[in-house]
Amino acid sequence: MWKSRFSIPIAIAILGGCVNAGVARAQDMMGPPPGGPMGGPPPVPPPLMMALRAAALTPAQQKQVHEIMNASRTSSEPQMQQMHSIRDQIADKLLSSGSVSASDLAPLLAQQTAIQQQLDNQMISTALQIRGVLTSDQLSRVASVHDKLKAIHSQIDSILGPPPDAPPIP
């Protein structure tokens, strides 16, 4: 009884730890995410970061990828600063003592959406540049890892069900 009650949560915790360790190792290999301590969007989609570990990059490829990531961080820094400023302005309005309506926030939300689109485009551009560094054999390995990770997520969803607000896995 005890084993069956706790085996699924323990397995999920172990799996989550392994996935988080993979992300951490990929980030260690590629450097921190853009935005510094403020955080921000990853320079490439997280599944690509995890799968890059399976690509077994050569030292020359690691250097190329690192340079691509640094260039991406540098070019996205102004947008990240704008995004931070807009979020501060939204917080200031929402937390002020005066009245606030949706129309008061609409211009800021429009700016935020436009900047987010720019950051998303930058992320895709960076991912494509990194993908261009990989050989066909490495791309096959990365695709295989991606398929296995999707299968693991599907298994977890079949056991627990997807989170109610989770987007579909690509």
C-alpha positions as CSV (number, residue, x, y, z in Angstrom):
1,M,0.0,0.0,0.0
2,W,2.7,2.5,1.0
3,K,4.7,1.8,-2.1
4,S,1.8,2.3,-4.5
5,R,0.7,5.5,-2.8
6,F,4.1,7.1,-3.0
7,S,5.7,5.5,-6.0
8,I,4.2,7.9,-8.6
9,P,5.0,11.1,-6.7
10,I,8.6,9.8,-6.1
11,A,9.0,8.8,-9.7
12,I,7.7,12.3,-10.9
13,A,10.1,14.0,-8.4
14,I,13.0,12.0,-9.7
15,L,12.0,12.6,-13.4
16,G,11.6,16.3,-12.7
17,G,15.0,16.4,-11.1
18,C,16.5,14.8,-14.1
19,V,14.8,17.1,-16.5
20,N,15.8,20.2,-14.4
21,A,19.4,18.8,-14.2
22,G,19.4,18.5,-18.0
23,V,18.2,22.1,-18.4
24,A,20.8,23.3,-15.9
25,R,23.6,21.5,-17.6
26,A,22.6,22.8,-21.0
27,Q,22.4,26.4,-19.6
28,D,25.8,25.9,-17.9
29,M,27.2,24.9,-21.2
30,M,25.6,27.8,-23.1
31,G,25.7,30.5,-20.4
32,P,23.0,32.3,-18.5
33,P,19.7,33.4,-20.0
34,P,19.4,36.9,-21.3
35,G,18.4,39.7,-19.1
36,G,21.0,39.0,-16.4
37,P,19.6,38.7,-12.8
38,M,16.3,40.2,-14.1
39,G,15.7,37.0,-16.0
40,G,13.8,37.2,-19.3
41,P,13.0,34.8,-22.0
42,P,15.5,32.1,-22.9
43,P,17.6,32.8,-26.0
44,V,16.3,29.7,-27.6
45,P,13.3,27.4,-26.8
46,P,14.0,25.3,-23.7
47,P,13.6,22.0,-25.6
48,L,16.4,23.0,-27.9
49,M,18.6,23.8,-24.9
50,M,18.0,20.4,-23.4
51,A,18.5,18.6,-26.7
52,L,21.8,20.3,-27.4
53,R,23.4,18.2,-24.8
54,A,22.6,15.2,-26.8
55,A,24.3,16.7,-29.9
56,A,27.7,16.3,-28.4
57,L,29.0,19.6,-29.7
58,T,32.7,19.8,-30.5
59,P,34.7,22.5,-28.8
60,A,34.5,24.6,-31.9
61,Q,30.7,24.2,-32.1
62,Q,30.4,25.1,-28.4
63,K,32.3,28.3,-29.1
64,Q,30.1,29.1,-32.0
65,V,26.9,28.4,-30.1
66,H,28.2,30.5,-27.2
67,E,29.0,33.4,-29.5
68,I,25.5,33.1,-31.1
69,M,23.9,33.1,-27.6
70,N,26.0,36.1,-26.4
71,A,25.1,38.1,-29.6
72,S,21.4,37.2,-29.0
73,R,21.6,38.4,-25.4
74,T,23.3,41.6,-26.4
75,S,20.8,42.4,-29.1
76,S,17.8,41.6,-26.9
77,E,18.9,43.6,-23.9
78,P,17.2,46.9,-25.1
79,Q,13.9,45.1,-25.5
80,M,14.3,43.5,-22.1
81,Q,14.9,46.9,-20.5
82,Q,11.8,48.2,-22.3
83,M,9.8,45.3,-21.2
84,H,10.9,45.8,-17.6
85,S,10.0,49.5,-17.8
86,I,6.5,48.7,-19.2
87,R,5.9,46.2,-16.5
88,D,6.9,48.8,-13.9
89,Q,4.5,51.3,-15.4
90,I,1.7,48.7,-15.4
91,A,2.4,47.9,-11.7
92,D,2.5,51.6,-10.8
93,K,-0.9,52.2,-12.4
94,L,-2.4,49.1,-10.9
95,L,-1.0,49.8,-7.4
96,S,-1.8,53.5,-7.4
97,S,-4.5,54.9,-5.2
98,G,-6.5,56.4,-8.1
99,S,-8.9,54.6,-10.4
100,V,-7.6,52.5,-13.3
101,S,-9.4,51.1,-16.2
102,A,-8.5,48.7,-19.0
103,S,-8.3,51.6,-21.4
104,D,-5.6,53.2,-19.2
105,L,-3.5,50.0,-19.6
106,A,-4.2,49.3,-23.2
107,P,-1.3,51.4,-24.7
108,L,1.2,49.7,-22.3
109,L,-0.2,46.3,-23.1
110,A,0.1,47.0,-26.8
111,Q,3.8,48.0,-26.4
112,Q,4.4,44.9,-24.3
113,T,2.9,42.7,-27.0
114,A,5.0,44.3,-29.7
115,I,8.2,43.9,-27.7
116,Q,7.3,40.3,-26.8
117,Q,6.9,39.6,-30.5
118,Q,10.4,41.1,-31.2
119,L,11.8,38.9,-28.5
120,D,10.1,35.8,-29.8
121,N,11.4,36.5,-33.3
122,Q,14.9,36.9,-31.9
123,M,14.6,33.6,-30.1
124,I,13.6,31.8,-33.3
125,S,16.4,33.5,-35.2
126,T,18.9,32.4,-32.6
127,A,17.6,28.9,-32.6
128,L,17.9,28.7,-36.4
129,Q,21.5,30.0,-36.2
130,I,22.4,27.4,-33.6
131,R,20.7,24.7,-35.6
132,G,22.8,25.7,-38.6
133,V,25.9,24.8,-36.5
134,L,24.9,21.2,-36.1
135,T,25.8,18.4,-38.5
136,S,23.1,16.1,-39.9
137,D,24.1,13.4,-37.4
138,Q,23.8,15.8,-34.5
139,L,20.4,16.9,-35.8
140,S,19.3,13.3,-35.9
141,R,20.4,12.8,-32.3
142,V,18.7,16.0,-31.2
143,A,15.5,14.9,-32.9
144,S,15.7,11.5,-31.2
145,V,16.1,13.1,-27.8
146,H,13.2,15.5,-28.5
147,D,10.9,12.5,-29.5
148,K,11.9,10.7,-26.3
149,L,11.2,13.8,-24.2
150,K,7.8,14.2,-25.8
151,A,7.0,10.5,-25.1
152,I,8.0,11.0,-21.4
153,H,5.7,14.1,-21.2
154,S,2.9,12.0,-22.8
155,Q,3.4,9.3,-20.2
156,I,3.3,11.7,-17.4
157,D,0.1,13.3,-18.8
158,S,-1.5,9.9,-19.2
159,I,-0.7,9.1,-15.5
160,L,-1.6,12.5,-14.0
161,G,-3.5,14.3,-16.8
162,P,-2.2,17.5,-18.3
163,P,-2.2,20.6,-16.1
164,P,-5.4,22.5,-16.6
165,D,-3.7,25.6,-18.1
166,A,-0.8,23.8,-19.9
167,P,-0.3,24.6,-23.6
168,P,-0.1,21.6,-25.9
169,I,3.4,20.1,-26.3
170,P,4.7,20.9,-29.8
